[in-house]
Amino acid sequence: MRFKIKTPRPKKIAKTTLSRFLRKRMIYYVVPNIVFNTLVAYASFQEVGFTHFFEGPQSLARLTLPMAIFLPLILTVDIIKRVAVAADQGAIEYRIAEELNKNKFMARLGIIHAVVTGLLILSFLIFAQLSLSKYYKLDPTAMAILDGVLAGILSVLFTYLPIQKLKKHLYKPEPEITMSSNEQRSILQ
């Protein structure tokens, strides 16, 4: 007896434009990231009552750096995957070129975004640490809000930035011309 494993089909996406599709996805990314990252940072920092950039059990770097690395990676891969599904279903006006290896493109671009963003945030934290006194204590509420704002900015940035790179591989298909059966008969005669 043979069993056939069914792979789930992607949910049918409603017909829309690429810009509307991206705006909707951006809202889905921004709101949870701001709320989640602000609440986690607030709860962590309130435990101690203050925070430092790199020192202590609940430092700003300990929460911010993983977010700055993994958020761009995950968002880049997810948005490219979703745009590819929408393009395959014909839900957006573009199609992806057949010669593009989507998995390789997603992985490479996601890793580049993660490394660059992580290094940028790390350098900013090091610069801020060197600018302030070693014993300077950071306000936990302000740092939690800053962490949430950073998550929101990264969510917006990495919704649109991967698509700018993907646009090199997008094209608009030629519209199909449909003829009535009478027109087909007249051409054949």
N, C-alpha and C positions, 0 to 999 in steps of 0.2 A: 504494500500500500504506500503510495507516495503522497506526501503532504506538500502543498504549495504554500509558501510563505508570502503573504501579501505585504507589500511595503505601502505604508500610508501615503496617499497622494497629498500634495500641498493643497491647502484650502484655496478655493477659487477666489481670486482677488478681483474686486470691482474695477471697471475701466476708469482710468484717471490719467492725469498728466504726471510726468516725473517730478515736477516741483511740488505738486500737491501731495504726492506719495511721500516725498522726503519731509515735507512739513509735518505730516501726520506721524511719521516714524520719529521725528525729532521730539515731538511732544511726548510720545511714549518713552523716549529715552531720558529726557530732561527731568520731568517731574519726579519719577522714582529715584533717580540718581541724586538729585538735590536733597530730597527728604531723607533717604537712607543714609547718605554720607554725613549730613548734618547731625542726624540723631545719633549715629554711631560715634562720631567725634565728640558730640556734646556729652554723651553718657561716659565715654572714656575719660575725658578731661575733667569732668565734674567729680569723678572719683578721687582725684588727687587735689583738685582745687586750683591748679595752675598747670602749665605745661612749658617745656623747653623745646628748642628746635630738634636737638638730637639726644639729649640726656634724659634719663628717667624711664620709668616703666611705660608711661603713656606720652611719648614724645610726638611732636607734630610730624616728624619724618616717618615715624612708624605707621601712621595712618595714611599720610599723603602720598608717599612714594609707591606703595602697592597700587593705590588707586590710579596714580599717574602712569603706571606701566600697564596694568591690566584693562583699564577702561578703554583706552584707545585701541588696544588689541582686539578686545571683544566687540566693540562697536564697529570697527573697520570690517571685520569678518562678517558680522551680522548684517550690516547694511548692504554690503556687496552681494551676499547670499540672497537677501530679500529682493533686491533690484533684479538679480538674475532670474529669480522665480517669476517675478512680475513681467519681465521681458519675455520669458519663455511662454507664459500664458497669454501674452498679448494685452496685458492690462495697462501697460504704458506704451507710449508712442515709439519707443526705441527697442532695438534688438541688439544683442551682444554678438560681436564677430565670432565666427566659428573657430578661428585659429587661436583664440585666447584660451589658455589653460587657466580656468577660473580658480581652481584650488591653489595653484602655484602663485597666481597673482594675489589672491586674498592673504595667503600666508606671508609672502614677502612684504606686501604693503603693511599688513598688521604688525609685523615685527619691526619694520622701520618706524612706524608711528609710535610703537611702544618704547623703543630705545630712545628716540629723539625726545619724546615728551618726558620720559623718566630722567634723562640727563639734564634737560632744561629745568625741570622742577628741582632736581638735586642741586644744580648750580645756583638756583635762586635761593634755596634754603641755606646753602653754605655762605653765600654772599650776605644774607640777612644775619646769620650767626656771627660772621666776622664783623659786621657793622655794629652790632649791639654788644653790650657787656656780657661776659660769660655767665653772670649770675642773674641776668634779666629773666623775669618770669612773665610768660605770655598769658593773657586773659583767656580762660577756657571758652567762654561764650563767643568771643570775637573769633577765636581760631576755629571753632566749630562752624560758625557761619562762613568764614573764609574757605573752609574745606568744602562746604556745600556749594558755594559759588563756583569754586574751581571745578567741581564735578559737573555743574551745569554748563560751564564754558566748554569743558572737554566734550560733553555730550553734544552740544551744538556743533562744535568744530569737527568732530569725528563722525557726524552724520553727513556733512557736506564735503569735507576734504577727500574722502575716498572716492566719491562720485566724480569729483573733478579729475581724478586720475583715470577713472573708469571711462569717462567720456571720450577718451582717445579710441576706445574700442567699441563705442556705440554707434549705431547707424539707424536711420529711419527707413523702414522697408517701403518699397514701391507699393502704392495702393493697387489692390486687385480690381481688375475691370470685369464686371459681370455683365453678361449679355442675356437677353431674354431668348427664349427658344425660337421666336420668329427671326430675330437678328442672326442667330446661329444658322438657321435654314437658309437665309438669304446669302450668307457668306459661302456656304457649302455649294450653292447652285451656281 
